[in-house]
Amino acid sequence: MHVIKVRALCLLVAFAALIAPMFASANTFSAAQLKTLNQPVPGGVAIVDLSGVNPSTQSPPTARYLDKPVLITRSDSGRWMAVVGIPLSASLGSQSIEVVQGGKKSMHAFTVRDKKYREQRITLKTNKHVDLSPEDLARYEREKKLQDDAYQVFSPQQPSNLLLDRPVKGPLSSPFGLKRFFNDQPRAPHSGLDFAVPTGTPVQAPAAGRVILVGDYFFNGKTVFVDHGQGMISMFCHLSTIDVKPGERLVRGQVLGKVGATGRVTGAHLHWNVSLNDARVDPAIFISMFTP
Ligand code: ZN
C-alpha cells in the first residue's frame, strides 16, 4: 500500500513537472490590467482581443506584427489577447497582426493614433559621443549588433507580471520619445525612461526573467538585458556595477546592479528600456505613469 502511494506521488510529481511549463505559458491577467496597457500610439502598446480565435488552451495561437513574434496572453475572461509593441516609426491609422492557430490564419486590426513627443537639447562637454572617431564608430557598430540581437530573443514563457514594478524608487526625469539634439545635432529619440537617482541606488528586476546580455558599451555604459518572456525585454544602462551574469534567472525584485553614470550621460541616472516584439515602447505604460 505504502509503495503504491509513493509511486503515485512520484507519478504525480513527474506529471506536475511535465505540465508546469504549460501552466506557466497559460498565465492569465485581468482584463482591467490589460486595458491600462492599451495605449495604441507610436511607442505605445496595443491590446488586441483575439475574438474569433478558439479560447482553448490546448492550442495557443501565435501572432506576428511587422514580421516579429508577438506576446500572447489570456485575460481572465478566458480570451486570448495580443500585447503588441508599436515602434516609434509606425504609421498612424489601421494596423494589423497575423494570428495563427491550429494552422488557421486570421488578421486582427487595431488603430494607431497620434502622439506628439517633445524636443530636448542636451549639451555634452566634448563631442566624443557626438562625432565618433572611426575606432569609436567601429566599436559602436559591434556593440549595436549584440544589443539588436538581444531584443530579438523570444522565449516561450509568459512574463510573471505585465504591470511592471519600478526598477528604482525615485522621480522620473527624461520621458520616453523625446526628440533629442546632442550639441545641436539631431540624434535618435529617447528609447526609454530615465529615473533621477544617485549612483549606487540598487536596480531591481521589474518582473522575473533571465539575463541575456551584459556589457560595458560606448553609449549605454554598463548594461544589463533581461528577458521577461514572449519578447518582453528590459534593458538597464549607465550602471556603476553589474551584479548578475548572462544566463542567470532573476526573481521579481532581485537586484541586478547599481545606478551609475557610465556611457553617454550628463550625470548619474537610470535609463530603462522596455521592448515588445523588438519595438522599444514607453516603460511608463507598464508602471501606470503614462501621459497620452
Ligand atoms: Zn535615458
Boltz pocket constraint, residues with backbone or C-beta under 6 A from the ligand:
constraints:
  - pocket:
      binder: B
      contacts: [[A, 174], [A, 190], [A, 192], [A, 193], [A, 194], [A, 270], [A, 271], [A, 272]]
      max_distance: 6.0
